[in-house]
Amino acid sequence: MYDIVGKQKYFSGASAVLFIASVGVFLLWGLNLGIDFTGGTSMELRFPDTASRPAITEMTATLAELGISNPRLQDAGEAGVVLKMQYISNEQRQSIIDAYVGVGVAEESFNTIGPSLGAELKDKAIVALILVLFAIIGFVSYAFRKISRAAVPSWVFGVGAILALIHDIVLILGVFIVLGKFFDVQIDAFFVTALLTILGFSVNDTIVVYDRIREGLKYRDKKSFKQIINESINSTIVRSLNTSLTTLLVLLALYLFGGESIQYLILALLLGIIFGTYSSIFIASPMLLVGEKLLKK
């Protein structure tokens, strides 16, 4: 049996370093928000085939000649491309189509998001994440309400789960801030969708361990709380790793072959599964011991 709880300081130390680094890059560089949150124009063009579709670099140069700077272009299928840029007028929109009308281009979609709507979406995304976190605290506290106070009250389980989730979110944000700084990766509505998915997956993993701890508390008179937590983690770690590995294989296939349009959505999910599995084992459960010590004081 591995003494995972006994080595908590090493895991907590590594997480603390990554957490502080993520907060640091956020304060230094901030989020590279996409047009979903800042406002702008999204346009999808469809060409007859891949041979007639210009290269991304050529299209970027053409857009620059039309007065459209810093566009973000993504592949959409074999012969399509999605253009995300600052707000453009109908004249500029038509000039883009005219530039490729000779090769039989077709406009699949055209959407404009104003700055005020983008700001509203950003606020709603933040509120959604906060509400989910509070809902998880309430659910975990209720689910473990019958746990004896001889260990820790049920709300400590909820707080431990939330600390693990915050750990996951901040680390993922840190990675995407770095990608945004050096590779112009933008945070959009898909990214928020990925975060909400990760929260559900991660807390599910955490509750599996917590449920085993609840069962172990029946032997509280024979074992210490630390022993119960360590045995519970060891008895569920193989299940957690197998579940996460299976999910990672599917996501990895999607990342490699799913196309550029969902590439960063899948990357966020990949990171979320990795960080979520780690935090469920090495952060959420050992936090119960911290809570016990603080309550005793």
C-alpha positions as CSV (number, residue, x, y, z in Angstrom):
1,M,0.0,0.0,0.0
2,Y,1.3,3.4,-1.0
3,D,1.6,6.0,1.7
4,I,0.0,8.8,-0.4
5,V,-1.2,10.8,2.5
6,G,2.2,10.7,4.2
7,K,3.7,12.3,1.1
8,Q,1.0,15.0,0.9
9,K,3.5,17.8,1.4
10,Y,5.3,16.9,-1.8
11,F,2.1,16.8,-3.9
12,S,0.7,20.0,-2.2
13,G,4.0,21.7,-2.8
14,A,4.0,20.9,-6.5
15,S,0.4,22.0,-6.8
16,A,1.2,25.2,-4.9
17,V,4.0,26.1,-7.3
18,L,1.9,25.5,-10.4
19,F,-1.0,27.4,-8.8
20,I,1.1,30.4,-8.0
21,A,2.7,30.3,-11.5
22,S,-0.8,30.2,-13.1
23,V,-2.0,33.2,-11.0
24,G,1.3,35.0,-11.9
25,V,0.9,34.6,-15.6
26,F,-2.8,35.7,-15.3
27,L,-1.7,38.9,-13.5
28,L,1.1,39.4,-15.9
29,W,-0.5,38.7,-19.3
30,G,-4.2,38.3,-18.6
31,L,-6.7,36.2,-20.7
32,N,-6.6,36.3,-24.5
33,L,-10.3,36.4,-25.0
34,G,-12.0,35.5,-28.3
35,I,-14.7,37.4,-30.1
36,D,-17.3,35.5,-28.0
37,F,-16.4,37.7,-25.1
38,T,-14.9,40.8,-26.7
39,G,-17.2,41.2,-29.7
40,G,-16.3,40.8,-33.4
41,T,-17.3,38.9,-36.5
42,S,-17.3,35.2,-37.3
43,M,-17.6,34.1,-40.9
44,E,-17.4,30.6,-42.5
45,L,-16.5,30.2,-46.1
46,R,-16.9,27.0,-48.1
47,F,-14.8,26.2,-51.2
48,P,-15.7,23.6,-53.9
49,D,-12.7,21.4,-52.9
50,T,-9.4,21.5,-51.1
51,A,-7.5,22.3,-54.3
52,S,-9.4,25.5,-54.7
53,R,-9.2,26.6,-51.1
54,P,-6.3,29.1,-50.6
55,A,-3.7,28.5,-47.9
56,I,-4.3,30.1,-44.5
57,T,-1.3,32.4,-45.0
58,E,-2.6,33.5,-48.4
59,M,-6.0,34.3,-46.9
60,T,-4.4,36.2,-44.1
61,A,-2.5,38.3,-46.6
62,T,-5.6,39.0,-48.6
63,L,-7.6,40.1,-45.6
64,A,-4.7,42.4,-44.6
65,E,-5.0,44.0,-48.1
66,L,-8.7,44.6,-47.4
67,G,-7.9,46.4,-44.2
68,I,-8.7,43.5,-41.8
69,S,-5.9,43.1,-39.3
70,N,-5.1,40.2,-37.0
71,P,-7.8,37.7,-38.2
72,R,-7.9,34.2,-36.8
73,L,-8.5,31.5,-39.3
74,Q,-9.4,27.9,-38.6
75,D,-10.0,24.9,-40.9
76,A,-13.6,23.8,-41.1
77,G,-13.7,20.4,-42.7
78,E,-11.8,19.6,-45.8
79,A,-12.8,22.7,-47.9
80,G,-14.0,25.2,-45.4
81,V,-12.5,27.9,-43.3
82,V,-13.7,30.0,-40.4
83,L,-12.7,33.6,-40.1
84,K,-12.8,35.3,-36.7
85,M,-11.9,39.0,-36.7
86,Q,-12.8,42.4,-35.4
87,Y,-16.2,43.9,-36.3
88,I,-16.5,44.4,-40.1
89,S,-19.0,46.3,-42.2
90,N,-21.3,44.8,-44.9
91,E,-19.0,46.3,-47.5
92,Q,-15.9,44.5,-46.1
93,R,-17.9,41.3,-45.8
94,Q,-18.8,41.5,-49.5
95,S,-15.2,42.4,-50.4
96,I,-14.1,39.1,-48.8
97,I,-16.6,37.1,-50.8
98,D,-15.7,39.0,-54.0
99,A,-12.0,38.1,-53.4
100,Y,-12.8,34.4,-53.8
101,V,-15.8,34.4,-56.0
102,G,-13.7,33.3,-58.9
103,V,-13.1,29.9,-57.3
104,G,-16.7,29.4,-56.4
105,V,-16.7,30.3,-52.7
106,A,-19.9,30.1,-50.7
107,E,-20.7,31.9,-47.5
108,E,-21.9,29.3,-44.9
109,S,-22.5,31.6,-42.0
110,F,-22.0,35.2,-40.8
111,N,-22.3,36.2,-37.2
112,T,-21.6,39.5,-35.5
113,I,-21.2,39.9,-31.7
114,G,-21.3,43.4,-30.4
115,P,-18.9,44.5,-27.5
116,S,-21.8,44.8,-25.0
117,L,-23.1,41.3,-25.9
118,G,-19.6,39.9,-25.6
119,A,-19.2,41.5,-22.1
120,E,-22.6,40.0,-21.1
121,L,-21.5,36.5,-22.2
122,K,-18.3,36.9,-20.2
123,D,-20.2,37.9,-17.1
124,K,-22.7,35.0,-17.5
125,A,-19.8,32.5,-18.0
126,I,-18.2,33.6,-14.7
127,V,-21.6,33.5,-12.9
128,A,-22.2,30.0,-14.4
129,L,-18.9,28.7,-13.1
130,I,-19.5,30.2,-9.6
131,L,-23.0,28.8,-9.4
132,V,-21.7,25.3,-10.3
133,L,-19.0,25.5,-7.6
134,F,-21.6,26.4,-5.0
135,A,-24.0,23.7,-6.2
136,I,-21.2,21.2,-5.8
137,I,-20.6,22.3,-2.3
138,G,-24.3,21.9,-1.5
139,F,-24.5,18.5,-3.2
140,V,-21.5,17.0,-1.5
141,S,-22.5,18.4,1.9
142,Y,-25.9,16.9,1.6
143,A,-24.7,13.6,0.2
144,F,-22.3,13.2,3.2
145,R,-24.6,14.7,5.8
146,K,-24.8,11.6,8.0
147,I,-21.0,11.4,8.5
148,S,-20.1,11.5,12.1
149,R,-18.6,14.7,13.4
150,A,-16.0,12.5,15.1
151,A,-14.1,12.9,11.9
152,V,-15.1,16.1,10.1
153,P,-18.5,17.7,9.3
154,S,-20.0,17.1,5.9
155,W,-19.3,20.6,4.7
156,V,-15.6,20.0,4.9
157,F,-16.0,17.3,2.2
158,G,-17.7,20.0,0.0
159,V,-14.9,22.5,0.7
160,G,-12.2,19.9,-0.1
161,A,-13.9,19.1,-3.4
162,I,-14.2,22.8,-4.3
163,L,-10.5,23.4,-3.5
164,A,-9.6,20.6,-5.9
165,L,-11.8,22.0,-8.6
166,I,-10.4,25.5,-8.2
167,H,-6.9,23.9,-8.5
168,D,-7.9,22.3,-11.8
169,I,-9.5,25.5,-13.3
170,V,-6.6,27.7,-12.3
171,L,-4.0,25.3,-13.8
172,I,-5.9,25.0,-17.0
173,L,-6.3,28.8,-17.3
174,G,-2.5,29.1,-16.7
175,V,-1.7,26.8,-19.6
176,F,-4.1,28.6,-21.9
177,I,-2.8,32.0,-20.9
178,V,0.7,30.9,-21.9
179,L,-0.7,29.5,-25.2
180,G,-2.5,32.7,-25.8
181,K,0.6,34.8,-25.2
182,F,2.9,32.8,-27.4
183,F,0.6,31.1,-29.9
184,D,-2.4,33.4,-30.0
185,V,-4.8,30.8,-28.6
186,Q,-8.0,32.5,-27.6
187,I,-10.5,31.7,-24.9
188,D,-14.0,31.4,-26.2
189,A,-17.4,29.8,-25.4
190,F,-16.1,26.4,-26.2
191,F,-13.4,26.8,-23.5
192,V,-16.1,27.6,-20.9
193,T,-18.0,24.5,-22.0
194,A,-14.8,22.5,-21.5
195,L,-14.4,23.9,-18.0
196,L,-18.0,23.0,-17.0
197,T,-17.5,19.5,-18.3
198,I,-14.2,19.2,-16.4
199,L,-15.9,20.2,-13.2
200,G,-18.4,17.4,-13.5
201,F,-15.8,14.8,-14.3
202,S,-13.4,15.8,-11.6
203,V,-16.0,16.0,-8.8
204,N,-17.3,12.6,-9.8
205,D,-13.8,11.2,-9.3
206,T,-13.5,12.9,-6.0
207,I,-16.9,11.6,-4.7
208,V,-15.8,8.0,-5.5
209,V,-12.9,8.4,-3.1
210,Y,-15.0,10.3,-0.5
211,D,-17.6,7.5,-0.6
212,R,-14.9,5.0,0.2
213,I,-13.8,7.2,3.1
214,R,-17.3,7.3,4.4
215,E,-17.4,3.5,4.4
216,G,-14.1,3.4,6.2
217,L,-15.3,5.7,8.9
218,K,-17.3,2.7,10.3
219,Y,-13.9,1.5,11.7
220,R,-13.0,4.9,13.2
221,D,-12.5,3.3,16.6
222,K,-9.8,0.9,15.2
223,K,-8.0,3.2,12.7
224,S,-7.0,6.8,12.6
225,F,-8.6,9.2,10.1
226,K,-5.3,9.4,8.2
227,Q,-5.2,5.6,7.8
228,I,-8.8,5.5,6.6
229,I,-8.1,8.2,4.0
230,N,-4.9,6.5,2.8
231,E,-6.6,3.1,2.5
232,S,-9.6,4.7,0.6
233,I,-7.3,6.4,-1.9
234,N,-5.3,3.2,-2.5
235,S,-8.5,1.1,-3.0
236,T,-9.9,3.5,-5.6
237,I,-6.7,4.7,-7.4
238,V,-6.7,1.9,-10.0
239,R,-10.3,2.6,-10.8
240,S,-9.7,6.3,-11.1
241,L,-6.6,5.9,-13.3
242,N,-8.3,3.3,-15.6
243,T,-11.4,5.5,-16.1
244,S,-9.2,8.6,-16.8
245,L,-6.9,6.7,-19.2
246,T,-9.8,5.4,-21.2
247,T,-11.2,8.9,-21.5
248,L,-7.8,10.3,-22.4
249,L,-7.4,7.8,-25.3
250,V,-10.7,8.9,-26.8
251,L,-9.8,12.6,-26.4
252,L,-6.4,12.1,-27.8
253,A,-7.8,10.5,-30.9
254,L,-10.2,13.5,-31.3
255,Y,-7.3,15.9,-30.7
256,L,-5.2,14.3,-33.4
257,F,-7.9,13.6,-36.0
258,G,-10.9,15.8,-35.1
259,G,-9.9,18.9,-37.0
260,E,-8.5,22.3,-36.0
261,S,-11.9,23.8,-35.1
262,I,-12.2,21.7,-31.9
263,Q,-8.5,21.2,-31.3
264,Y,-8.3,23.6,-28.3
265,L,-11.6,22.4,-26.8
266,I,-10.2,18.9,-26.8
267,L,-6.9,20.2,-25.4
268,A,-8.7,21.8,-22.5
269,L,-10.6,18.6,-21.8
270,L,-7.3,16.6,-21.9
271,L,-5.7,18.9,-19.4
272,G,-8.8,18.8,-17.3
273,I,-8.9,15.0,-17.1
274,I,-5.2,14.9,-16.1
275,F,-5.4,17.7,-13.5
276,G,-8.8,16.4,-12.3
277,T,-7.5,12.9,-11.7
278,Y,-4.5,14.2,-9.9
279,S,-6.4,16.6,-7.6
280,S,-9.0,13.9,-6.8
281,I,-6.3,11.6,-5.5
282,F,-3.6,14.0,-4.1
283,I,-5.6,17.2,-3.2
284,A,-9.2,16.6,-2.4
285,S,-8.9,13.7,0.1
286,P,-5.7,14.9,1.9
287,M,-7.5,18.3,2.4
288,L,-9.9,16.4,4.8
289,L,-6.9,15.9,7.1
290,V,-6.1,19.6,6.9
291,G,-9.7,20.4,7.8
292,E,-9.6,18.0,10.8
293,K,-6.5,19.7,12.1
294,L,-7.9,23.2,11.7
295,L,-11.2,22.3,13.4
296,K,-9.4,20.8,16.3
297,K,-7.5,24.0,16.8
